[in-house]
């Protein structure tokens, strides 16, 4: 719809501030700038979009520059984009050099979160339109949680090599999202994703300890080898102890040397004479 604004009676070379208020159909995610048929000189254009606070802004499509910066919020421990300039500062920027009393932005009600975009000489719609991509925060959290949990459970029956490849692919995907989709990556890499990844890791660990490890033939062979080694060591120790006891039983102690002890003579009997004396006496008799 075309609208004619009469400026014929206004002084020439006088600056005018034009305010247009209009509504868009649908969810309001496609924003278009007004078109001036006579193609006036247009410099930098800012477009301030407000989305409901329960929506997550995932990105934009169109020849517009994102003028938002990410800040960490302590209340919910998440990252949220914040406009570099507020609506009030933008209105002040437009009003430079104009004598206008009051503020038209004061009676323009907004709700939700502000997202700011800019461009130079925007083209006519639909080439110059700005398309916002947003999704309900609860639905996005459920989707991320269910997808990660489903993939993790599906990989339970896959070998460890496949799981390692899947983990590497997941890390590479997050890095690529951070490079090529810097708005989408912080919205999904939050506490919900960390909780889903932690649950999958716990499930994998319990599955390995309770199901995979007890049925692994290599682990069973190692257990049998360790048991056989312990039994062999115990048998060698018992054989060595038995051999040491047998050797001690066969060994006999040495007897002490015998001593000649003369018995005392009884009363009335002469003491016994030595054999040497008898031999000597016998020689003399002969």
Secondary structure as UniProt FT lines:
FT   TURN            8..9
FT   TURN            12..13
FT   TURN            26..27
FT   STRAND          30..31
FT   TURN            37..38
FT   STRAND          44..51
FT   TURN            53..54
FT   STRAND          55..61
FT   STRAND          65..66
FT   STRAND          68..73
FT   TURN            74..77
FT   STRAND          78..83
FT   HELIX           87..94
FT   TURN            95..97
FT   HELIX           104..107
FT   STRAND          113..120
FT   TURN            125..128
FT   STRAND          130..136
FT   HELIX           137..154
FT   HELIX           155..157
FT   HELIX           160..180
FT   HELIX           182..188
FT   HELIX           191..207
FT   HELIX           208..212
FT   HELIX           213..215
FT   HELIX           217..250
FT   TURN            267..268
FT   HELIX           275..285
//
